[in-house]
């Protein structure tokens, strides 16, 4: 393998690594922060915690001197909660999301005052921590759900602070009675943390044979029975989620906190692009930034199909493909070449050059 082929293979490995990252976990990665590896999840289910442990092989319990089986293997101890000031600093560093960040600060203040009143023996009103996240795809809803799990752990509201993410397929089964069992297993996995139900409006079935309502009923019961150590966040498109919540009195009574995630502006998406470049050790050659801005603006003509920050990620990857093609055809390639994105790379990605 000559030098040119070696460089091509290195660059293709970069692309492969980028595109293998699931879009759901990508939302925690918009700002260039590393994402902790997560154990594999079942279909329709995604789990992310502060300190996930590697899967371990199952070994049968050894018999003790009494002939009884040994106690079940204990879980690894959790790391200490993160400092609230560190979490708030990270929250405030997120690009955009101004109204969401304000609501999160308000919620934290409410929780802190609630705890102080209890410590002083003063009466308190019921405090609902369950939330509805609304907005288009790629606006940071999953990322913020993960942040809320960490914040609630820091405030000692939740005992573990993990995030378990599901959609309809992770909760609903195909036969009578199975959906409740399937949903209950997910709830058990989320205990001590946040259960994030994406596209939750899909639980509202259209036919008599649909079991989405069974999943809703199981969730509502768990929210009541485990109100001290389980938070549920449901998410989806604004109009659909509004109809979903108001379609059921039980949902209305438990979800009274709505956070609207606005689409990112072109300037904010350009900042996200720069964060991706920083993470990957890429730099923009002279005259490239304006072309990237035009590319984002052009693709963002329909925000719902472009996907906001997810669309930016797709643009970034498309440009890297063109950079790879250029470098693979070069006679010599320097370290700076590997780090530089040129105007032609952008124009090729946009289809403006042959």
SULJO-V179045 format. One record per pair of residues at least 4 apart in sequence whose ideal C-beta (glycine too) atoms are under 8 Angstrom apart, sorted by the first residue. I is the first residue (numbers start at 1). J is the second residue. D is the distance in whole Angstrom. If there is no record, write none. Layout:
BEGIN
i = {I | I}
j = {J | J}
d = {D | D}
END
This chain:
BEGIN
i = {1 | 1 | 1 | 2 | 3 | 3 | 3 | 4 | 4 | 4 | 4 | 4 | 5 | 6 | 7 | 7 | 7 | 7 | 7 | 8 | 8 | 8 | 8 | 9 | 10 | 10 | 11 | 11 | 11 | 11 | 11 | 11 | 11 | 12 | 12 | 13 | 14 | 14 | 14 | 14 | 15 | 15 | 15 | 15 | 15 | 16 | 17 | 18 | 18 | 18 | 19 | 21 | 21 | 21 | 21 | 22 | 22 | 23 | 23 | 23 | 24 | 24 | 24 | 24 | 25 | 25 | 25 | 25 | 25 | 26 | 26 | 26 | 27 | 27 | 27 | 27 | 27 | 27 | 27 | 28 | 28 | 28 | 28 | 28 | 28 | 29 | 29 | 29 | 29 | 30 | 30 | 30 | 30 | 30 | 30 | 30 | 31 | 31 | 31 | 31 | 31 | 32 | 32 | 32 | 32 | 35 | 36 | 36 | 36 | 36 | 37 | 38 | 38 | 38 | 38 | 38 | 39 | 39 | 39 | 39 | 39 | 40 | 41 | 41 | 41 | 42 | 43 | 43 | 44 | 44 | 44 | 44 | 44 | 44 | 45 | 45 | 45 | 45 | 45 | 45 | 46 | 46 | 46 | 47 | 47 | 47 | 47 | 47 | 47 | 48 | 48 | 48 | 48 | 48 | 48 | 49 | 49 | 49 | 49 | 49 | 49 | 50 | 50 | 50 | 50 | 50 | 50 | 50 | 50 | 50 | 51 | 51 | 52 | 53 | 53 | 61 | 61 | 61 | 61 | 61 | 62 | 62 | 63 | 63 | 63 | 63 | 64 | 64 | 64 | 78 | 78 | 81 | 81 | 81 | 81 | 82 | 82 | 82 | 82 | 82 | 83 | 83 | 84 | 84 | 84 | 84 | 84 | 85 | 86 | 87 | 87 | 87 | 87 | 87 | 88 | 88 | 88 | 89 | 90 | 90 | 91 | 91 | 91 | 91 | 92 | 94 | 94 | 94 | 95 | 95 | 95 | 95 | 95 | 96 | 96 | 96 | 96 | 96 | 97 | 97 | 97 | 97 | 97 | 97 | 98 | 99 | 99 | 99 | 99 | 100 | 100 | 100 | 100 | 100 | 100 | 101 | 102 | 103 | 103 | 103 | 104 | 104 | 104 | 104 | 104 | 104 | 105 | 106 | 107 | 107 | 107 | 108 | 108 | 108 | 109 | 110 | 110 | 111 | 111 | 111 | 111 | 111 | 112 | 112 | 113 | 114 | 114 | 114 | 115 | 115 | 116 | 117 | 117 | 117 | 118 | 118 | 128 | 128 | 128 | 128 | 129 | 129 | 129 | 129 | 130 | 130 | 130 | 130 | 130 | 130 | 130 | 131 | 131 | 131 | 131 | 131 | 131 | 131 | 131 | 132 | 132 | 132 | 132 | 132 | 132 | 132 | 132 | 132 | 133 | 133 | 133 | 133 | 133 | 133 | 133 | 133 | 133 | 134 | 134 | 134 | 134 | 134 | 134 | 134 | 134 | 134 | 134 | 135 | 135 | 135 | 135 | 135 | 135 | 135 | 135 | 136 | 136 | 136 | 136 | 136 | 136 | 136 | 137 | 137 | 137 | 137 | 138 | 138 | 138 | 138 | 138 | 138 | 138 | 139 | 139 | 139 | 139 | 139 | 139 | 140 | 140 | 140 | 141 | 141 | 141 | 141 | 142 | 142 | 142 | 142 | 142 | 143 | 144 | 144 | 144 | 145 | 145 | 145 | 145 | 145 | 145 | 145 | 146 | 146 | 146 | 147 | 148 | 148 | 148 | 148 | 149 | 149 | 149 | 149 | 149 | 149 | 149 | 149 | 150 | 150 | 151 | 152 | 152 | 152 | 152 | 152 | 153 | 153 | 153 | 153 | 153 | 153 | 154 | 157 | 158 | 158 | 158 | 158 | 158 | 158 | 159 | 159 | 160 | 160 | 160 | 161 | 161 | 161 | 162 | 162 | 162 | 162 | 163 | 163 | 163 | 164 | 164 | 164 | 164 | 164 | 164 | 164 | 165 | 165 | 166 | 166 | 166 | 166 | 166 | 166 | 166 | 167 | 167 | 167 | 167 | 167 | 168 | 168 | 168 | 168 | 168 | 168 | 170 | 170 | 171 | 171 | 171 | 171 | 171 | 171 | 171 | 171 | 172 | 172 | 172 | 172 | 172 | 172 | 172 | 172 | 172 | 173 | 173 | 173 | 173 | 173 | 174 | 174 | 175 | 176 | 177 | 178 | 178 | 179 | 179 | 179 | 179 | 179 | 179 | 180 | 180 | 180 | 180 | 180 | 181 | 182 | 182 | 183 | 183 | 183 | 183 | 183 | 184 | 184 | 184 | 185 | 186 | 186 | 187 | 187 | 187 | 187 | 187 | 187 | 187 | 190 | 190 | 190 | 191 | 191 | 191 | 192 | 192 | 193 | 193 | 194 | 194 | 194 | 195 | 195 | 195 | 195 | 195 | 196 | 196 | 196 | 197 | 197 | 197 | 197 | 197 | 197 | 198 | 198 | 199 | 199 | 200 | 200 | 200 | 200 | 200 | 201 | 201 | 201 | 201 | 201 | 201 | 202 | 202 | 203 | 203 | 203 | 203 | 203 | 204 | 204 | 204 | 204 | 205 | 205 | 205 | 205 | 206 | 211 | 212 | 213 | 214 | 215 | 216 | 216 | 216 | 216 | 217 | 217 | 218 | 219 | 219 | 220 | 220 | 220 | 220 | 221 | 222 | 222 | 222 | 223 | 223 | 223 | 223 | 224 | 226 | 232 | 234 | 234 | 234 | 234 | 235 | 236 | 236 | 236 | 237 | 238 | 238 | 239 | 240 | 241 | 242 | 243 | 244 | 244 | 245 | 245 | 245 | 246 | 246 | 247 | 248 | 249 | 250 | 251 | 252 | 263 | 263 | 264 | 264 | 264 | 264 | 264 | 265 | 266 | 266 | 266 | 266 | 266 | 267 | 268 | 269 | 269 | 269 | 269 | 269 | 269 | 269 | 270 | 270 | 270 | 270 | 270 | 271 | 272 | 272 | 272 | 273 | 273 | 273 | 273 | 273 | 273 | 274 | 275 | 276 | 276 | 276 | 276 | 276 | 277 | 277 | 277 | 277 | 277 | 278 | 280 | 281 | 282 | 282 | 282 | 282 | 283 | 283 | 283 | 284 | 284 | 284 | 284 | 284 | 285 | 285 | 285 | 285 | 287 | 287 | 288 | 288 | 288 | 288 | 288 | 288 | 289 | 290 | 291 | 291 | 291 | 291 | 291 | 292 | 292 | 292 | 292 | 293 | 294 | 295 | 295 | 295 | 295 | 295 | 296 | 296 | 296 | 296 | 297 | 298 | 299 | 299 | 299 | 300 | 300 | 301 | 302 | 303 | 306 | 307 | 307 | 308 | 309 | 310 | 311 | 312 | 313 | 314 | 315 | 315 | 316 | 317 | 318 | 318 | 319 | 319 | 319 | 319 | 319 | 320 | 320 | 321 | 321 | 322 | 322 | 322 | 322 | 322 | 322 | 323 | 323 | 323 | 323 | 323 | 324 | 325 | 325 | 326 | 326 | 326 | 326 | 326 | 327 | 327 | 327 | 330 | 333 | 333 | 334 | 335 | 336 | 341 | 341 | 342 | 343 | 344 | 344 | 345 | 346 | 347 | 347 | 348 | 348}
j = {5 | 6 | 9 | 6 | 7 | 332 | 333 | 8 | 328 | 330 | 331 | 333 | 9 | 10 | 11 | 327 | 328 | 333 | 338 | 12 | 324 | 327 | 328 | 13 | 14 | 338 | 15 | 320 | 323 | 324 | 327 | 328 | 338 | 16 | 324 | 17 | 18 | 280 | 320 | 324 | 19 | 317 | 320 | 321 | 324 | 20 | 21 | 280 | 317 | 320 | 317 | 25 | 26 | 29 | 35 | 26 | 46 | 27 | 310 | 313 | 46 | 142 | 165 | 198 | 29 | 35 | 38 | 46 | 48 | 30 | 310 | 313 | 138 | 140 | 141 | 142 | 143 | 309 | 310 | 33 | 35 | 48 | 142 | 143 | 146 | 33 | 34 | 35 | 279 | 94 | 95 | 140 | 143 | 272 | 275 | 309 | 93 | 94 | 95 | 272 | 275 | 275 | 276 | 278 | 279 | 48 | 48 | 50 | 51 | 52 | 52 | 46 | 47 | 48 | 49 | 52 | 47 | 52 | 53 | 54 | 55 | 55 | 45 | 46 | 47 | 170 | 169 | 170 | 166 | 167 | 168 | 169 | 170 | 171 | 164 | 165 | 166 | 170 | 186 | 189 | 164 | 165 | 166 | 52 | 162 | 163 | 164 | 165 | 189 | 52 | 146 | 162 | 163 | 164 | 165 | 149 | 160 | 161 | 162 | 163 | 193 | 78 | 79 | 82 | 149 | 150 | 153 | 160 | 161 | 162 | 78 | 79 | 162 | 75 | 76 | 69 | 70 | 71 | 72 | 73 | 69 | 70 | 67 | 68 | 69 | 70 | 68 | 69 | 70 | 160 | 161 | 153 | 154 | 156 | 161 | 86 | 87 | 150 | 153 | 154 | 87 | 154 | 88 | 108 | 151 | 154 | 155 | 89 | 90 | 91 | 147 | 150 | 151 | 154 | 92 | 105 | 108 | 93 | 94 | 147 | 101 | 104 | 147 | 151 | 101 | 101 | 140 | 143 | 264 | 268 | 271 | 272 | 275 | 140 | 262 | 264 | 265 | 268 | 101 | 139 | 140 | 144 | 261 | 262 | 102 | 103 | 259 | 260 | 262 | 104 | 140 | 144 | 259 | 260 | 261 | 105 | 106 | 107 | 257 | 259 | 108 | 144 | 147 | 148 | 151 | 259 | 109 | 110 | 111 | 129 | 257 | 112 | 151 | 155 | 113 | 114 | 127 | 115 | 127 | 129 | 155 | 157 | 116 | 155 | 117 | 118 | 124 | 127 | 119 | 155 | 120 | 122 | 123 | 124 | 122 | 124 | 254 | 255 | 256 | 257 | 152 | 157 | 231 | 257 | 223 | 231 | 232 | 233 | 254 | 255 | 257 | 148 | 231 | 233 | 234 | 255 | 257 | 258 | 259 | 233 | 234 | 235 | 241 | 245 | 255 | 257 | 258 | 259 | 141 | 144 | 145 | 233 | 234 | 235 | 236 | 259 | 261 | 235 | 236 | 237 | 238 | 241 | 242 | 258 | 259 | 260 | 261 | 139 | 141 | 237 | 238 | 260 | 261 | 262 | 263 | 237 | 261 | 263 | 303 | 304 | 307 | 308 | 304 | 307 | 308 | 310 | 264 | 306 | 307 | 308 | 309 | 310 | 311 | 261 | 262 | 263 | 264 | 308 | 309 | 144 | 261 | 309 | 145 | 198 | 235 | 261 | 146 | 165 | 196 | 198 | 235 | 147 | 148 | 259 | 261 | 149 | 163 | 165 | 194 | 196 | 233 | 235 | 150 | 163 | 194 | 151 | 152 | 194 | 231 | 233 | 153 | 158 | 161 | 162 | 163 | 193 | 194 | 231 | 154 | 161 | 155 | 157 | 158 | 161 | 194 | 231 | 157 | 158 | 159 | 160 | 161 | 193 | 161 | 231 | 192 | 193 | 194 | 229 | 230 | 231 | 192 | 229 | 191 | 192 | 193 | 192 | 193 | 194 | 190 | 192 | 193 | 194 | 193 | 194 | 196 | 186 | 189 | 190 | 193 | 194 | 195 | 196 | 196 | 198 | 170 | 171 | 186 | 195 | 196 | 197 | 198 | 171 | 197 | 198 | 199 | 202 | 172 | 199 | 202 | 203 | 212 | 215 | 182 | 186 | 179 | 182 | 183 | 186 | 197 | 203 | 215 | 219 | 179 | 182 | 183 | 203 | 210 | 211 | 212 | 214 | 215 | 178 | 179 | 181 | 182 | 211 | 178 | 211 | 211 | 211 | 181 | 182 | 211 | 183 | 211 | 212 | 214 | 215 | 218 | 184 | 214 | 215 | 217 | 218 | 185 | 186 | 215 | 187 | 214 | 215 | 218 | 219 | 188 | 218 | 222 | 189 | 190 | 195 | 191 | 195 | 218 | 219 | 222 | 226 | 230 | 194 | 195 | 230 | 226 | 229 | 230 | 229 | 230 | 230 | 231 | 231 | 232 | 233 | 219 | 230 | 231 | 232 | 233 | 233 | 234 | 235 | 203 | 219 | 232 | 233 | 234 | 235 | 235 | 236 | 235 | 236 | 234 | 235 | 236 | 241 | 244 | 236 | 237 | 240 | 241 | 243 | 244 | 212 | 236 | 212 | 213 | 215 | 216 | 244 | 212 | 213 | 244 | 247 | 210 | 211 | 212 | 213 | 210 | 215 | 216 | 217 | 218 | 219 | 220 | 248 | 250 | 251 | 221 | 250 | 222 | 223 | 232 | 224 | 250 | 251 | 254 | 225 | 226 | 230 | 232 | 227 | 230 | 232 | 254 | 254 | 230 | 254 | 241 | 244 | 245 | 255 | 241 | 240 | 241 | 244 | 241 | 242 | 260 | 243 | 244 | 245 | 246 | 247 | 248 | 251 | 251 | 252 | 255 | 251 | 252 | 251 | 252 | 253 | 254 | 255 | 256 | 303 | 308 | 268 | 269 | 272 | 308 | 309 | 269 | 270 | 293 | 296 | 297 | 300 | 271 | 272 | 273 | 296 | 300 | 308 | 309 | 311 | 312 | 274 | 289 | 292 | 293 | 296 | 275 | 276 | 309 | 312 | 277 | 292 | 296 | 312 | 315 | 316 | 278 | 279 | 280 | 282 | 312 | 313 | 316 | 282 | 283 | 284 | 316 | 341 | 282 | 320 | 339 | 320 | 339 | 340 | 341 | 339 | 340 | 341 | 288 | 289 | 292 | 340 | 341 | 340 | 341 | 342 | 343 | 291 | 343 | 292 | 341 | 342 | 343 | 345 | 346 | 293 | 294 | 295 | 343 | 346 | 347 | 350 | 296 | 315 | 319 | 346 | 297 | 298 | 299 | 315 | 346 | 349 | 350 | 300 | 311 | 312 | 315 | 301 | 350 | 306 | 311 | 315 | 306 | 311 | 306 | 306 | 308 | 311 | 311 | 314 | 312 | 313 | 314 | 315 | 316 | 317 | 318 | 319 | 349 | 320 | 321 | 322 | 349 | 323 | 341 | 345 | 346 | 349 | 324 | 341 | 325 | 349 | 326 | 344 | 345 | 346 | 348 | 349 | 327 | 340 | 341 | 342 | 345 | 328 | 329 | 348 | 330 | 342 | 344 | 345 | 348 | 333 | 337 | 338 | 337 | 337 | 338 | 338 | 339 | 340 | 345 | 346 | 346 | 347 | 348 | 353 | 349 | 350 | 352 | 353 | 352 | 353}
d = {5 | 6 | 7 | 7 | 6 | 8 | 8 | 6 | 7 | 7 | 8 | 7 | 6 | 7 | 6 | 6 | 7 | 5 | 7 | 6 | 7 | 7 | 4 | 6 | 7 | 8 | 7 | 8 | 7 | 4 | 6 | 7 | 7 | 6 | 7 | 6 | 6 | 7 | 7 | 8 | 6 | 7 | 6 | 6 | 7 | 6 | 7 | 8 | 6 | 7 | 6 | 6 | 5 | 7 | 8 | 7 | 8 | 8 | 6 | 8 | 6 | 6 | 7 | 8 | 7 | 6 | 7 | 7 | 7 | 7 | 7 | 6 | 7 | 6 | 7 | 4 | 4 | 7 | 8 | 7 | 5 | 7 | 7 | 5 | 6 | 7 | 8 | 5 | 8 | 8 | 7 | 7 | 7 | 6 | 7 | 5 | 7 | 6 | 7 | 8 | 5 | 4 | 7 | 5 | 4 | 8 | 7 | 8 | 7 | 6 | 7 | 8 | 6 | 5 | 8 | 5 | 7 | 6 | 8 | 7 | 5 | 7 | 5 | 5 | 5 | 7 | 6 | 7 | 6 | 6 | 7 | 3 | 3 | 8 | 7 | 7 | 5 | 4 | 6 | 8 | 8 | 4 | 7 | 7 | 7 | 7 | 5 | 7 | 7 | 7 | 6 | 7 | 5 | 8 | 7 | 8 | 7 | 7 | 3 | 7 | 7 | 8 | 6 | 7 | 8 | 6 | 7 | 8 | 5 | 7 | 7 | 5 | 8 | 8 | 5 | 4 | 4 | 8 | 7 | 8 | 8 | 5 | 6 | 7 | 6 | 7 | 6 | 8 | 6 | 6 | 8 | 5 | 5 | 7 | 7 | 6 | 6 | 6 | 7 | 5 | 7 | 7 | 6 | 7 | 7 | 5 | 7 | 6 | 7 | 6 | 7 | 6 | 5 | 6 | 6 | 8 | 8 | 7 | 8 | 7 | 6 | 6 | 6 | 8 | 7 | 7 | 7 | 8 | 7 | 5 | 5 | 6 | 7 | 8 | 7 | 5 | 7 | 4 | 5 | 8 | 6 | 7 | 7 | 8 | 7 | 7 | 8 | 7 | 7 | 6 | 8 | 6 | 5 | 7 | 6 | 6 | 6 | 6 | 8 | 5 | 6 | 7 | 8 | 7 | 7 | 8 | 6 | 6 | 6 | 8 | 7 | 6 | 7 | 7 | 6 | 6 | 7 | 6 | 7 | 8 | 5 | 7 | 7 | 7 | 6 | 7 | 6 | 5 | 6 | 8 | 6 | 4 | 7 | 5 | 7 | 6 | 7 | 8 | 6 | 6 | 7 | 7 | 5 | 8 | 6 | 6 | 5 | 7 | 5 | 5 | 7 | 7 | 8 | 5 | 8 | 7 | 5 | 7 | 6 | 8 | 6 | 7 | 6 | 6 | 5 | 7 | 5 | 7 | 4 | 7 | 7 | 6 | 7 | 4 | 8 | 5 | 6 | 7 | 7 | 7 | 4 | 5 | 7 | 6 | 7 | 5 | 7 | 4 | 6 | 8 | 6 | 6 | 3 | 7 | 7 | 7 | 8 | 6 | 6 | 5 | 8 | 6 | 7 | 5 | 7 | 6 | 8 | 8 | 4 | 3 | 5 | 4 | 6 | 4 | 7 | 6 | 7 | 5 | 7 | 6 | 6 | 7 | 6 | 8 | 5 | 6 | 7 | 6 | 7 | 7 | 8 | 7 | 6 | 7 | 8 | 7 | 6 | 7 | 6 | 4 | 5 | 7 | 7 | 5 | 8 | 6 | 6 | 6 | 7 | 7 | 7 | 7 | 5 | 6 | 5 | 5 | 4 | 8 | 6 | 6 | 6 | 4 | 4 | 6 | 7 | 6 | 8 | 5 | 8 | 7 | 3 | 8 | 8 | 8 | 6 | 6 | 7 | 6 | 8 | 7 | 4 | 6 | 8 | 3 | 5 | 7 | 6 | 8 | 7 | 7 | 4 | 7 | 6 | 5 | 6 | 6 | 5 | 4 | 6 | 7 | 5 | 7 | 4 | 6 | 3 | 6 | 6 | 7 | 7 | 6 | 7 | 8 | 7 | 5 | 5 | 7 | 5 | 7 | 4 | 6 | 7 | 8 | 8 | 6 | 7 | 6 | 5 | 6 | 7 | 7 | 4 | 8 | 5 | 7 | 8 | 7 | 8 | 5 | 6 | 8 | 5 | 3 | 5 | 8 | 5 | 6 | 7 | 8 | 8 | 7 | 7 | 6 | 8 | 6 | 4 | 8 | 4 | 5 | 7 | 6 | 6 | 8 | 8 | 5 | 7 | 7 | 8 | 6 | 8 | 5 | 4 | 6 | 6 | 6 | 8 | 7 | 6 | 7 | 7 | 7 | 7 | 7 | 5 | 8 | 7 | 7 | 4 | 6 | 6 | 6 | 6 | 5 | 8 | 8 | 8 | 5 | 7 | 6 | 8 | 7 | 7 | 5 | 7 | 5 | 8 | 7 | 8 | 8 | 7 | 7 | 5 | 7 | 5 | 7 | 7 | 5 | 4 | 6 | 6 | 7 | 6 | 5 | 7 | 4 | 6 | 7 | 4 | 7 | 8 | 4 | 7 | 6 | 5 | 8 | 6 | 8 | 6 | 6 | 2 | 7 | 4 | 7 | 7 | 7 | 6 | 6 | 6 | 6 | 6 | 7 | 8 | 7 | 6 | 8 | 6 | 6 | 6 | 7 | 5 | 7 | 7 | 6 | 6 | 6 | 8 | 6 | 7 | 6 | 5 | 8 | 4 | 8 | 7 | 8 | 8 | 7 | 7 | 5 | 5 | 7 | 6 | 6 | 7 | 7 | 6 | 6 | 6 | 6 | 8 | 7 | 5 | 6 | 5 | 8 | 6 | 7 | 7 | 6 | 7 | 6 | 8 | 5 | 6 | 4 | 5 | 7 | 5 | 6 | 7 | 6 | 7 | 6 | 5 | 6 | 7 | 7 | 7 | 5 | 7 | 7 | 7 | 8 | 5 | 7 | 8 | 7 | 5 | 6 | 7 | 7 | 5 | 5 | 7 | 6 | 7 | 5 | 7 | 6 | 6 | 6 | 6 | 8 | 7 | 7 | 5 | 4 | 7 | 7 | 8 | 7 | 8 | 8 | 6 | 8 | 6 | 7 | 6 | 6 | 6 | 7 | 4 | 5 | 7 | 8 | 5 | 5 | 7 | 5 | 7 | 7 | 5 | 6 | 6 | 6 | 5 | 8 | 6 | 6 | 6 | 6 | 5 | 4 | 7 | 8 | 6 | 8 | 8 | 6 | 6 | 6 | 6 | 6 | 6 | 7 | 5 | 6 | 8 | 7 | 6 | 8 | 7 | 5 | 6 | 6 | 5 | 7 | 7 | 6 | 7 | 4 | 4 | 7 | 7 | 7 | 7 | 6 | 6 | 6 | 6 | 6 | 7 | 7 | 7 | 7 | 4 | 6 | 6 | 5 | 6 | 5 | 6 | 8 | 7 | 7 | 7 | 8 | 4 | 8 | 4 | 5 | 6 | 8 | 6 | 7 | 5 | 6 | 7 | 7 | 7 | 7 | 7 | 6 | 8 | 5 | 6 | 7 | 7 | 5 | 6 | 7 | 7 | 6 | 5 | 7 | 8 | 6 | 6 | 6 | 6 | 6 | 4 | 5 | 7 | 5}
END
